Amino acid sequence: MKILIIGSGGREHTIAWKLSKSPRVEKLYCAPGNGGIAEIAECVPIGVMEFDRQIAFAKERGIDLTIVAMDDPLVGGAVDAFEAAGLKAFGPRAEAAILEGSKAFSKDLMKKYRIPTAAYENFTDAKAAAAYVETCKLPVVLKADGLALGKGVLICQTREEAREGVKTIMTDRQFGAAGDCMVIEEFMTGREVSVLAFVDGKTVKVMSSAQDHKRARDGDQGLNTGGMGTFSPSPFYTKEIDEICRRTIYQPTVDAMRAEGRPFKGVLFFGLMLTAEGPKVLEYNARFGDPEAQVVLPRMKNDLLEVCEACMDGTLDRIDLQFEDNAAVCVVLASDGYPVHYEKGFVVEGLDTVKEKEEEGYYVFHAGTKRTGDTVVTSGGRVLGVTAKGATLQEARANAYRATQWVSFANQYMRHDIGKAIDEA
């Protein structure tokens, strides 16, 4: 089969790498791709929102399946466009991707179907939002309704921070149209866990759990980012919690979307908070997480292509989803200054050292790189996801940090405490 992947980050590199292991995959393309993806797929200079060009390319090259991996094109209707053109595409249609595209929609859905989540209010008027934060319980969480690259969430400890947050999101429109509507919700405490699941509209197949690290600096300090590292599985996500989530969150969410006439087919990401009252939903995403995919997919035993087809065909109940009985840790190597201002164009050294050790469970997934001739240079804030497996989480963490020493580029930055919570389990 010929497969086209839409996207350019570490998630897309991981998906391409996993698909390259399938004996049924004849040729991989990626639009637009990156320096690492270029080693296993033909990268084409087509933007992720250029649906017409993507479709024309797919028809010209005889693409059998397109995998839409990013949030913007999913919410924007890429899958709908491909299907309207008579082409197969993996991912939720826009009517279902709204679970990620609108936090107000997802919160209202959870309230309607009694899916556990934080108490909240939705606002489309900045003055009303400003008045609300003068009396609400602190700390409080402000969320831009739309997509904001994982950065449209502000945790406010004081009234002054809350006032400034309303101004940032709704008045100054720092996140653009994503701030036309804002969700203000209660602050929940507990362990955060990410759980990915394959969904075919009715059946849910849960993948191994993971935990992301969003803050830029050690000790969970600094600004929110797209993710500075992750580990899988989470030792805090027990069998008992899994059973509760399946009963109260996972299946009810899929059933609710079907009841609303918005059947979800693709990968559904559950961001959870394990509170004293039980697990609650922080957020939904309509695709693989990044960098969660980097620690979950290397541990998945199944052929990814086969599972994707089952999601599209409604036969997911026939899939026996299996994961290795081990662990994985991903440490993101970023450009210093990310997520605000950073320099690009630095040569990346040592990539071959990691690639030569893939059979030993070491991987390097490219996020912000491009290839100039035989050289790979930095081209983004998050540059690489250095991933390693181990028999235990502690071993995987040690391996991942060991592997970060094999790769280097100028202006490099990373957190040194990815997976530190493992020791507290």
Secondary structure, 3 states (H helix, E strand, C coil): CEEEEEECCHHHHHHHHHHCCCCCCCEEEEEECCCCHHHCCEECCCCCCCHHHHHHHHHHHCCCEEEECCHHHHHHCHHHHHHHCCCCEECCCHHHHHHHHCHHHHHHHHHHCCCCECCEEEECCHHHHHHHCCCCCCCEEEEECCCCCCCCEEEECCHHHHHHHHHHHHHCCCCHHHHCCEEEEECCCCEEEEEEEEEECCCEEEEEEEEECCEEEHHHEEEECCCCEEEECCCCCCHHHHHHHHHHHHHHHHHHHHHCCCCCEEEEEEEEEEECCEEEEEEEECCCCCCCHHHHHHHECCCHHHHHHHHHHCCHHHCCCCECCCEEEEEEEEECCCCCCCCCCCECECHHHHHCCHHHCEEEEECCEEEECCEEEECCCEEEEEEEEECCHHHHHHHHHHHHCCCECCCEECCCCCCHHHHHC
